[in-house]
């Protein structure tokens, strides 16, 4: 699958679940996409790896300088800490909202849905998420479905790192349908 003209923003900050960023990014890049790590932080940010801190990753575009119009799609990895920080960052919420207003594809996994809840963009959508926030997703007006991956038009969602193979496959299929 060739998505060589596609530009994807991966919005994360400290405490993102490492494999929920690294594996989807690798799948996107292997298919030819350009992926930028976008964060409110500058320099580098630290991942969470299961039950301890993971690696450090260089921020490629600081959120202050990120133009959502320059991207074709959005990736929202989970982890507990990163979405919890992003969901109270008005600039991050506006960045997420811009993808939904422009009807661009979004792929979200695990707790990444928390950012979308606070951006108020999931009402009426079908999706899945990490089990502990399923009621939050429902209370925000989404139809929660307990499956490894749910595709609702241009929104791809998954529950946890175990779902990454199905998540990557669906993400690539949905992102490939976007004219870059």
C-alpha angles and dihedrals in degrees: 000000000000118000094154096143095050121111115200128191115210105200112203143130137191114326100030116152102262100218091046087064104031099047097046090044091052091048091050094047092045087056090051103261125138112233126194124194103227118192141160085235126076127217108021137338131210125239128216115231112197102294103354142038116293133194131322120248129198116243107234098188125021110224090238087064099037116113110198089204088066091063132072097199144010131229118199111189119194137222120137103262102046098052090042089057095041094049091064095043108096092200091054091048091051089049091053093045091054092062092052093046089051091047092237121156120268128193117197131177135189115330091358086096089074090073090052091049091057091043086057095228105123103069109126094010127121113229149136132229143165110316096243093060098042091107090050089054091048092046089053088059103260126131103242114213120186100223133120090250133009123192117198108177103294097351117096118186136177137181109229146335091289088066095055097107092054091039093053093048093050092042092053092047094050094041090049089060091063119094107231 
